[in-house]
Amino acid sequence: MIKRLRRRMTVMVIAVLILVSAGIVFAIHLSIEQNIASQAKSSLAFMAENEENGIFDREPPPSKPDGSEKRMNKNQRGNRGQPQEIRNGRDAAAAGLGNSYTILLAEDGSVASWTSERTDLYTDEQVNAMAESILADGKESGRIGTQFYLKTLRDSQTTLLVLDARLDFLSASETLRSTVIVAASACLLLSLLAWLLICRMVRPVEDAFTRQKQFVSDASHELKTPLAVISANAEVLEQEIGSNEYLGYIRSEVRRTDSLVKNLLTLARLDRGSAQTEMKPFDLSHALLDVILPFESTVYEAGKALESDIPDGIDCCGNEEMIKQLTVILLSNALKYSDEKGRIRISLAAHGKQREIRVFNTGTPIAPKDQERIFDRFWRADPAHGHDTGGHGLGLAIARSVVEAHHGKISVDSREGEGTTFTVLLNT
C-alpha cells in the first residue's frame, strides 16, 4: 500500500511538472510568433504608407536591348529618390523580418513586375505562385506560410507588399527546441527531487504502517493461545455439566474470534509478502474444482443453486493454496449475499497470458458508492452486507491482497436486476 501511495504521488507530481513545463514552453513559443506577426504588420503598414507617399519607385525596370525585362539591383531599388532617413527607417522596420519584395499586378491579375533587395532569394516562379496564392486567399492582408502580405491599390494598379519571415520562424523553431530541452531537463531534475522528497515524506507513514502490521501479527499470535484455552475449558465444562446455553455462546464467540485471528494473520502474512517466494506453476482448473465440489453441498443445503464452467487444462503460475483461499472467499461471499433460492455461478477462462475467474450471484445489488470500498478492511455495506450475515469485513480485503500478490486485478460489477459479479484477472 505504501509503495502504491508513493508511486501515485510521484506520478501526480511528474504529471503536474510536465503540464506546467509544456504550458510555459507553449506560451513562450506563442508569444514569439505573435511578436513576429506584430512586427510584420507594422512593417507592412510602414511600407504601404511610403508607397502612398511615392517614396517607393514603382516604375518598371529598364529593358535590355533584346527586349527582356531586367530586375533592379540593390542600388537601383533601394536608393532612387529616397531621403536617407526614410531608407534607414524602412530598413530598421524590416530588419528583424528577413526579406521583402513588392509585386505589381497587371489588370488581369498577372504579375507585371516585381522588385526586391534580395533578388537572389526568389525566382519568377516563386513570385508568381505567391501572387496567385494571395489572390486566391481573397483577403487584404494575411499570412501564407512564413510570408506576410498586404494588398494596396494606387492609381488603379494593385500592389502586393510581401515580407518573408522565414528566418524569424527558423529562429523561433530553434528557440522552441532549446526551450523544450531546457524544460525537459528541468522537469527531469525536479521529478528526481520530488521523488526523493516524497520518499522522505512517506517514510514516517511507512514506519507507522510497518509497526501496525507487526502489532496485528504479534497480537494475533498472542490471541491464539488464550482462545485455545477457553475453547478447551468450554469443552471440559460441557462434559461435566452437559449442554448449556451460555457454554454455546462461549464456544460460538470463540469460533468467531478464532476466525478473525486467522484472517488477521493471513493479512499480516500477505502484507509482508512472504508468500511470494512460493509461486510456482499449477493446474488452476483442478485447484478450482477442489474448492467447488465440497462447496456444492453447502449451497444445496442453503436452498440455492451452484453452476460452474471450468475448462480442463488451464494452468497458472502462483500460490495454489492462496488461489484456493481466494476462491473460497468469493464463493462464500456469493452464498452469503445471494437472495433466497438464488443462483451462484463460477467460471474460468484463459485470455492469452491472463486467467480470468468470475463469480456471479443473484440478489440485492451493491450500491455504486459502496463498490469502491468493499475491498477495504473491516468495511461492509449496509444493509446488504450488514452484521446479520456474520463475518468481520476481512474476506474481500484478503481476496484483494491475494490478487495483488499475484500482480493481478480484482473488480466488482453489481447492478439492479443483473446480479453481482466479481472478476479476478491473474497474470501467468
Residue pairs with C-beta under 8 A, 6 or more apart in sequence:
1 209
2 202
2 205
2 206
2 209
5 202
5 205
6 198
6 199
6 202
9 198
9 202
10 191
10 194
10 195
10 198
13 191
13 194
13 195
13 198
14 187
14 191
14 194
17 187
17 190
17 191
17 194
18 187
21 183
21 184
21 186
21 187
22 183
24 183
25 176
25 179
25 180
25 183
28 175
28 176
28 179
29 172
29 175
29 176
29 179
32 172
32 175
32 176
33 169
33 172
36 97
36 165
36 168
36 169
36 172
37 143
37 148
39 96
39 97
39 168
40 97
40 143
40 148
40 163
40 165
41 141
41 148
42 93
43 93
43 94
43 97
43 100
43 163
44 141
44 148
44 149
44 150
44 161
44 163
45 150
46 89
46 90
46 93
47 56
47 90
47 93
47 94
47 100
47 102
47 150
47 161
48 150
48 152
48 161
50 56
50 86
50 90
51 58
51 102
51 152
51 154
51 159
51 161
52 152
52 154
55 81
55 82
55 83
55 86
56 102
57 72
57 77
57 80
57 81
57 115
58 104
58 154
58 157
58 159
60 69
60 104
60 112
60 113
61 69
61 70
61 71
61 72
61 76
61 113
61 115
62 70
63 69
63 70
64 70
69 113
71 114
71 115
71 116
71 119
72 115
72 119
73 119
74 117
77 115
77 116
77 117
78 87
78 117
79 87
94 100
94 163
96 168
97 148
97 163
97 164
97 165
97 167
97 168
98 163
98 164
98 165
98 166
98 167
98 168
99 116
99 117
99 118
99 121
99 163
99 164
99 167
100 116
100 117
100 161
100 162
100 163
100 164
101 114
101 115
101 116
101 118
101 122
101 127
101 162
101 164
102 114
102 115
102 116
102 159
102 160
102 161
102 162
103 111
103 113
103 114
103 127
103 130
103 131
103 159
103 160
103 162
104 111
104 112
104 113
104 114
104 157
104 158
104 159
105 111
105 112
105 131
105 157
105 158
105 159
105 160
106 112
109 131
109 135
109 158
110 128
110 131
111 124
111 127
111 128
111 131
114 122
114 124
114 127
116 122
121 164
130 144
130 147
130 149
130 160
130 162
131 160
133 144
134 142
134 144
134 149
134 151
134 160
134 162
137 144
139 151
140 150
140 151
141 148
141 149
141 150
141 151
142 148
142 149
143 149
146 164
146 165
146 166
146 168
146 169
147 162
147 163
147 164
147 165
147 166
148 162
148 163
148 165
149 160
149 161
149 162
149 163
150 160
150 161
151 158
151 159
151 160
151 161
152 158
152 159
152 160
152 161
153 159
213 268
213 271
213 272
216 264
216 267
216 268
217 264
217 265
217 268
217 269
217 272
219 264
220 261
220 264
220 265
220 268
221 265
223 257
223 261
224 258
224 261
227 254
227 257
227 258
227 261
230 250
230 254
231 251
231 254
231 255
231 258
234 247
234 250
234 251
234 254
235 251
237 244
237 247
238 244
238 247
241 247
256 390
259 392
260 392
260 394
263 392
263 394
263 395
263 398
264 394
266 325
266 398
266 401
267 377
267 394
267 397
267 398
267 401
269 275
270 398
270 401
270 402
270 405
271 401
273 405
275 319
275 322
275 405
276 405
278 319
279 317
279 318
279 319
279 406
280 317
280 318
280 319
281 315
281 316
281 317
282 315
282 316
282 317
282 318
282 320
283 313
283 314
283 315
284 314
284 315
284 316
284 323
284 348
284 355
285 310
285 311
285 312
285 313
285 314
285 315
285 348
287 320
287 323
287 324
287 327
288 308
288 310
288 323
288 324
288 327
288 346
288 348
288 357
289 308
289 310
290 324
291 324
291 327
291 328
291 331
292 306
292 308
292 310
292 327
292 331
292 346
295 306
295 328
295 331
295 335
296 306
298 335
299 305
299 306
299 335
299 344
300 306
302 335
303 340
303 341
304 335
304 338
304 340
304 341
304 342
304 343
304 344
305 341
305 342
305 343
305 344
306 344
306 345
306 346
307 343
307 344
307 345
307 346
308 345
308 346
308 347
309 345
309 346
309 347
309 348
310 346
310 347
310 348
311 348
311 349
311 350
314 348
314 349
314 350
314 355
315 428
316 323
316 355
316 426
316 428
317 428
318 406
318 426
319 405
319 406
322 402
322 405
322 406
323 402
323 406
323 426
325 398
325 402
326 357
326 398
326 399
326 402
326 403
326 424
327 346
327 357
327 359
329 395
329 396
329 398
329 399
330 346
330 357
330 359
330 399
330 422
330 424
331 344
331 346
331 359
332 395
333 359
333 395
333 396
333 422
334 344
334 359
334 360
334 361
334 420
334 422
335 344
335 361
336 389
336 390
336 391
337 361
337 363
337 364
337 384
337 385
337 389
337 420
338 344
338 361
338 362
338 363
339 362
339 363
339 364
342 361
342 362
342 363
343 360
343 361
343 362
343 419
344 359
344 360
344 361
345 358
345 359
345 360
345 361
346 357
346 358
346 359
346 360
347 357
347 358
347 360
348 355
348 356
348 357
348 358
349 355
349 356
349 358
350 356
353 427
353 428
354 425
354 426
354 427
354 428
355 425
355 426
355 428
356 423
356 424
356 425
356 426
357 423
357 424
357 426
358 421
358 422
358 423
358 424
359 421
359 422
360 419
360 420
360 421
360 422
361 419
361 420
362 419
363 384
363 419
363 420
364 384
365 384
365 414
365 415
365 416
365 418
365 419
365 420
366 374
366 381
366 384
366 385
366 412
366 414
366 420
367 381
367 384
370 381
370 385
371 412
371 414
373 379
373 381
374 380
374 381
374 385
374 396
374 412
375 396
375 397
375 399
375 400
375 410
376 393
376 397
377 393
377 394
377 397
378 392
378 393
378 394
378 397
379 393
380 386
380 387
380 389
380 391
380 393
385 393
399 410
399 422
399 424
400 410
403 409
403 410
403 424
403 426
406 426
406 427
407 427
408 424
408 425
408 426
408 427
409 424
409 425
410 422
410 423
410 424
410 425
411 422
411 423
412 420
412 421
412 422
412 423
413 420
413 421
413 423
414 420
414 421
